[in-house]
Amino acid sequence: MDYAIEIKFQELLKKLEPIFGGGLDAQSVLFLIGVQELGKGYQKFSKQQKTELLHVAVCTILEPYGFYKLIGRDEDNWPHFELIKELPSLDEKQQQHFIKEAILDYFENEFSENPEHLKIPEEYNKKI
């Protein structure tokens, strides 16, 4: 395990905490990324939509690694991706490490250490 990634991920969570409250983990950050990528801001999401938001987030963070390609958006502005290459077979710890690394890359590329630029309004804070 690369402890540097874990330390950086914990630092990211500390930066997000004042905005979204404590108790964040990789899955809740993926949900935030999904909402961000959908671009509609706060709204009530069904259980199915929440699952789809996680899928959008995973595809988004793995796109730079060459696993997915954005192929467009539907009439409701939901992004759709095409699988470009199969994901490697990883155990649970390796998966978590890879996801955290990809999340860190996403924030580094998208927000240049300014996670407060997330487009999720104040009223959504602490409702994740």
C-alpha positions as YAML, in Angstrom:
chain: A
units: angstrom
residues:
- id: 1
  name: MET
  ca: [0.00, 0.00, 0.00]
- id: 2
  name: ASP
  ca: [1.23, 3.47, -0.85]
- id: 3
  name: TYR
  ca: [0.88, 5.46, 2.34]
- id: 4
  name: ALA
  ca: [1.47, 8.73, 0.49]
- id: 5
  name: ILE
  ca: [-1.82, 8.24, -1.38]
- id: 6
  name: GLU
  ca: [-3.66, 7.54, 1.87]
- id: 7
  name: ILE
  ca: [-2.20, 10.64, 3.51]
- id: 8
  name: LYS
  ca: [-3.13, 12.81, 0.51]
- id: 9
  name: PHE
  ca: [-6.64, 11.32, 0.50]
- id: 10
  name: GLN
  ca: [-7.09, 12.14, 4.20]
- id: 11
  name: GLU
  ca: [-5.89, 15.69, 3.46]
- id: 12
  name: LEU
  ca: [-8.50, 15.98, 0.71]
- id: 13
  name: LEU
  ca: [-11.22, 14.79, 3.10]
- id: 14
  name: LYS
  ca: [-10.11, 17.49, 5.58]
- id: 15
  name: LYS
  ca: [-10.46, 20.12, 2.84]
- id: 16
  name: LEU
  ca: [-13.94, 18.87, 1.95]
- id: 17
  name: GLU
  ca: [-15.11, 18.56, 5.56]
- id: 18
  name: PRO
  ca: [-15.85, 22.27, 6.15]
- id: 19
  name: ILE
  ca: [-17.93, 22.29, 2.99]
- id: 20
  name: PHE
  ca: [-19.80, 18.98, 3.32]
- id: 21
  name: GLY
  ca: [-19.39, 17.94, 6.94]
- id: 22
  name: GLY
  ca: [-17.48, 15.11, 8.52]
- id: 23
  name: GLY
  ca: [-17.74, 11.41, 7.92]
- id: 24
  name: LEU
  ca: [-16.77, 11.52, 4.27]
- id: 25
  name: ASP
  ca: [-15.23, 8.43, 2.70]
- id: 26
  name: ALA
  ca: [-14.32, 7.35, -0.82]
- id: 27
  name: GLN
  ca: [-17.91, 6.44, -1.72]
- id: 28
  name: SER
  ca: [-19.33, 9.77, -0.54]
- id: 29
  name: VAL
  ca: [-16.62, 11.63, -2.49]
- id: 30
  name: LEU
  ca: [-17.53, 9.58, -5.56]
- id: 31
  name: PHE
  ca: [-21.15, 10.65, -5.07]
- id: 32
  name: LEU
  ca: [-20.03, 14.31, -4.93]
- id: 33
  name: ILE
  ca: [-18.05, 13.84, -8.14]
- id: 34
  name: GLY
  ca: [-21.09, 12.28, -9.81]
- id: 35
  name: VAL
  ca: [-23.29, 15.23, -8.80]
- id: 36
  name: GLN
  ca: [-20.59, 17.63, -9.98]
- id: 37
  name: GLU
  ca: [-20.30, 15.91, -13.36]
- id: 38
  name: LEU
  ca: [-24.07, 15.82, -13.83]
- id: 39
  name: GLY
  ca: [-23.97, 19.59, -13.40]
- id: 40
  name: LYS
  ca: [-27.50, 20.08, -12.06]
- id: 41
  name: GLY
  ca: [-26.65, 20.91, -8.46]
- id: 42
  name: TYR
  ca: [-28.80, 19.90, -5.54]
- id: 43
  name: GLN
  ca: [-31.93, 17.86, -6.13]
- id: 44
  name: LYS
  ca: [-33.52, 14.77, -4.69]
- id: 45
  name: PHE
  ca: [-32.12, 11.65, -6.29]
- id: 46
  name: SER
  ca: [-33.79, 8.26, -6.38]
- id: 47
  name: LYS
  ca: [-31.86, 5.21, -5.25]
- id: 48
  name: GLN
  ca: [-31.31, 4.30, -8.92]
- id: 49
  name: GLN
  ca: [-30.05, 7.80, -9.73]
- id: 50
  name: LYS
  ca: [-27.62, 7.65, -6.78]
- id: 51
  name: THR
  ca: [-26.23, 4.40, -8.18]
- id: 52
  name: GLU
  ca: [-25.95, 6.02, -11.61]
- id: 53
  name: LEU
  ca: [-24.15, 9.02, -10.09]
- id: 54
  name: LEU
  ca: [-21.57, 6.66, -8.58]
- id: 55
  name: HIS
  ca: [-21.16, 5.05, -12.02]
- id: 56
  name: VAL
  ca: [-20.70, 8.48, -13.63]
- id: 57
  name: ALA
  ca: [-18.05, 9.31, -11.03]
- id: 58
  name: VAL
  ca: [-16.14, 6.07, -11.50]
- id: 59
  name: CYS
  ca: [-16.18, 6.46, -15.28]
- id: 60
  name: THR
  ca: [-15.09, 10.10, -14.97]
- id: 61
  name: ILE
  ca: [-12.16, 9.43, -12.66]
- id: 62
  name: LEU
  ca: [-11.00, 6.42, -14.69]
- id: 63
  name: GLU
  ca: [-11.31, 8.14, -18.08]
- id: 64
  name: PRO
  ca: [-7.80, 9.67, -17.86]
- id: 65
  name: TYR
  ca: [-6.42, 6.18, -17.27]
- id: 66
  name: GLY
  ca: [-7.90, 5.04, -20.60]
- id: 67
  name: PHE
  ca: [-10.60, 2.75, -19.22]
- id: 68
  name: TYR
  ca: [-13.62, 4.83, -20.28]
- id: 69
  name: LYS
  ca: [-14.42, 7.44, -22.89]
- id: 70
  name: LEU
  ca: [-17.21, 10.01, -22.64]
- id: 71
  name: ILE
  ca: [-19.47, 9.42, -25.63]
- id: 72
  name: GLY
  ca: [-22.02, 12.14, -24.95]
- id: 73
  name: ARG
  ca: [-24.94, 13.23, -22.86]
- id: 74
  name: ASP
  ca: [-28.57, 12.28, -23.08]
- id: 75
  name: GLU
  ca: [-31.58, 14.62, -23.22]
- id: 76
  name: ASP
  ca: [-31.48, 14.96, -19.41]
- id: 77
  name: ASN
  ca: [-27.75, 15.86, -19.57]
- id: 78
  name: TRP
  ca: [-26.60, 12.60, -17.99]
- id: 79
  name: PRO
  ca: [-23.12, 11.69, -19.25]
- id: 80
  name: HIS
  ca: [-22.66, 8.32, -20.94]
- id: 81
  name: PHE
  ca: [-19.40, 6.46, -21.26]
- id: 82
  name: GLU
  ca: [-17.99, 3.67, -23.36]
- id: 83
  name: LEU
  ca: [-15.73, 1.03, -21.82]
- id: 84
  name: ILE
  ca: [-12.42, 1.23, -23.71]
- id: 85
  name: LYS
  ca: [-10.45, -1.46, -21.91]
- id: 86
  name: GLU
  ca: [-11.23, -3.91, -19.15]
- id: 87
  name: LEU
  ca: [-10.36, -2.94, -15.62]
- id: 88
  name: PRO
  ca: [-7.61, -4.99, -14.02]
- id: 89
  name: SER
  ca: [-8.50, -7.70, -11.55]
- id: 90
  name: LEU
  ca: [-7.75, -6.23, -8.12]
- id: 91
  name: ASP
  ca: [-8.51, -7.29, -4.59]
- id: 92
  name: GLU
  ca: [-10.59, -4.97, -2.40]
- id: 93
  name: LYS
  ca: [-7.61, -3.12, -0.88]
- id: 94
  name: GLN
  ca: [-6.06, -2.60, -4.30]
- id: 95
  name: GLN
  ca: [-9.40, -1.33, -5.66]
- id: 96
  name: GLN
  ca: [-9.76, 1.16, -2.81]
- id: 97
  name: HIS
  ca: [-6.20, 2.37, -3.32]
- id: 98
  name: PHE
  ca: [-6.72, 2.79, -7.07]
- id: 99
  name: ILE
  ca: [-10.01, 4.64, -6.57]
- id: 100
  name: LYS
  ca: [-8.45, 6.98, -4.01]
- id: 101
  name: GLU
  ca: [-5.55, 7.70, -6.35]
- id: 102
  name: ALA
  ca: [-7.97, 8.43, -9.20]
- id: 103
  name: ILE
  ca: [-10.08, 10.68, -6.94]
- id: 104
  name: LEU
  ca: [-6.97, 12.62, -5.98]
- id: 105
  name: ASP
  ca: [-6.02, 13.01, -9.64]
- id: 106
  name: TYR
  ca: [-9.55, 14.25, -10.40]
- id: 107
  name: PHE
  ca: [-9.40, 16.93, -7.72]
- id: 108
  name: GLU
  ca: [-5.87, 17.91, -8.64]
- id: 109
  name: ASN
  ca: [-6.82, 18.30, -12.31]
- id: 110
  name: GLU
  ca: [-10.26, 19.81, -11.85]
- id: 111
  name: PHE
  ca: [-9.89, 22.03, -8.83]
- id: 112
  name: SER
  ca: [-6.18, 22.74, -8.31]
- id: 113
  name: GLU
  ca: [-6.49, 22.28, -4.57]
- id: 114
  name: ASN
  ca: [-9.68, 24.39, -4.38]
- id: 115
  name: PRO
  ca: [-12.40, 21.84, -3.67]
- id: 116
  name: GLU
  ca: [-14.75, 24.67, -2.62]
- id: 117
  name: HIS
  ca: [-15.27, 25.22, -6.35]
- id: 118
  name: LEU
  ca: [-17.57, 22.21, -6.38]
- id: 119
  name: LYS
  ca: [-20.90, 23.37, -7.77]
- id: 120
  name: ILE
  ca: [-22.99, 21.82, -5.01]
- id: 121
  name: PRO
  ca: [-25.02, 24.49, -3.20]
- id: 122
  name: GLU
  ca: [-24.86, 25.17, 0.53]
- id: 123
  name: GLU
  ca: [-28.27, 23.63, 1.21]
- id: 124
  name: TYR
  ca: [-26.92, 20.25, 0.15]
- id: 125
  name: ASN
  ca: [-24.14, 20.28, 2.73]
- id: 126
  name: LYS
  ca: [-24.29, 17.47, 5.25]
- id: 127
  name: LYS
  ca: [-27.08, 15.65, 3.36]
- id: 128
  name: ILE
  ca: [-24.82, 13.16, 1.64]
...
